[in-house]
Amino acid sequence: MGRSEQLFEQAVKVLPGGVNSPVRAYRAVGMAPRFITRAEGPFLWDEDGEKYIDYVCSWGPMILGHNHPVVREAVEKAVKDGLSFGAPTRREVEIAQLMVELVPNIEMVRMVNSGTEAVMSAVRLARGATGRDKIIKFEGCYHGHSDCLLVNAGSSALAGGHPSSAGVPEDIVKHTLTAQFNDLSSVEALLDAWPGQVACVIVEPVAANMGVVGPAPGFLEGLRKLCDKSGALLIFDEVITGFRLALGGAQAYFGVKADLVTFGKIIGGGMPVGAYCGSRALMEQVAPCGPVYQAGTLSGNPVAMAAGLAQLTYLKDHPELYDDIAAKAAWLAGRLRKAAEAAGVPVAVNQIGSLLSPFFTPTEVTAFVDAKGSDVGRYAKYFQGMLRHGVALAPAQFEAMFVSAAHTQAELEATARAADAVFAAL
Ligand SMILES: *Cc1c(COP(=O)(O)O)cnc(C)c1O
């Protein structure tokens, strides 16, 4: 038994499922998870000393690759001055100024500690600002684990086979209405059924928690129009797409404006950070300016802000990086298609920017129902094979592959060769 297996045996005794976040338990791929000791650039090392090319990238934050010196040094410097003050600091202002500069259509930022918290707070703000209770989300989109959003959710809520969670009262989720991604008529029908009662439509502008599914042409524009007509606010959950699709996120990439935008993952540079943002008029509804209460003991933590500020500043200074990571992802998507075709395995590979994912299905994947058609047993075999070849993928079908600036052509080619061998043996 390897050291990861040994540790996992101990872990399951003291941590539910041996983990602190369900997808890490590798249940969807039927094996014990690898325990990681170290990461650098595009690589991970596990407790047994095995090295992997990593396409999880901590689920997105590591857009520059692991342990990037600019981020690490900013953290080391910040730590010397103390870990937390519970008081305002200069870096909070600087990162908010930078976000307002880079992201279209936002004037103010509130920092929180996770993507879950960001989205939960944005929904509260939308309800407070509109005086309405209902919200519309999309089946297969994931917005963190707060009660009202754990309805027909994606990510590991999906892989686990429970579309929503125990412990979430019906009384709360009765206000959550579910529409179909890339289907405007499903949104229109809900808005018509609940006239004047929908506070917000929340969407992942690129769905990346059902595997990767991009918005159909006109879908985001159509949501904007429907929201304008109904008085609902449009929330882009950019916890994945923010600072990844483009410096300005999905609003910049697709040219569609949202009323509120949520961030997480990349803005923390690997530290626990989230944020929600919008116009001054909306954001000044939040305490202490307005009646929507939201607070956080560690919000805007100085070490976390140092990491985020260093990463965002680096991205701003290297905008060419976006075309580069998108080109790498496109190359890899092409090679995965070729490998699958040569092996006669029906696979649809979706790619947008530096996000991609293969689905084990003969059809195109443009909607949640298509994604769900993927053969997850085959994904598990593919995952196991790739891991044996030194490639660490998301341990579940309904997640994205993340390409970072640290992945070079050498790693991409090694990944493609591994895929040739693995698909041939499926
Ligand atoms: C990861 C994610 C969240 C939740 O963020 P946490 O930091 O895990 O709480 C919310 N929305 C989207 C789109 C995500 O991918």
The ligand as a MOL file (V3000), in Angstrom:
LIG
                    3D

  0  0  0     0  0            999 V3000
M  V30 BEGIN CTAB
M  V30 COUNTS 15 15 0 0 0
M  V30 BEGIN ATOM
M  V30 1 C -15.9540 27.1190 -7.0010 0
M  V30 2 C -17.1850 27.8500 -7.3350 0
M  V30 3 C -17.9710 28.4770 -6.3570 0
M  V30 4 C -17.7130 28.2870 -4.8840 0
M  V30 5 O -16.4940 28.7930 -4.4910 0
M  V30 6 P -15.8400 28.2320 -3.1150 0
M  V30 7 O -14.6220 29.0870 -2.9440 0
M  V30 8 O -15.5480 26.7820 -3.3560 0
M  V30 9 O -16.8280 28.4260 -2.0490 0
M  V30 10 C -19.0130 29.2670 -6.7610 0
M  V30 11 N -19.3000 29.4240 -8.0610 0
M  V30 12 C -18.5890 28.8370 -9.0350 0
M  V30 13 C -18.9270 29.0800 -10.4590 0
M  V30 14 C -17.5180 28.0040 -8.7050 0
M  V30 15 O -16.8440 27.3650 -9.6670 0
M  V30 END ATOM
M  V30 BEGIN BOND
M  V30 1 1 1 2
M  V30 2 1 2 3
M  V30 3 2 2 14
M  V30 4 1 3 4
M  V30 5 2 3 10
M  V30 6 1 4 5
M  V30 7 1 5 6
M  V30 8 2 6 7
M  V30 9 1 6 8
M  V30 10 1 6 9
M  V30 11 1 10 11
M  V30 12 2 11 12
M  V30 13 1 12 13
M  V30 14 1 12 14
M  V30 15 1 14 15
M  V30 END BOND
M  V30 END CTAB
M  END
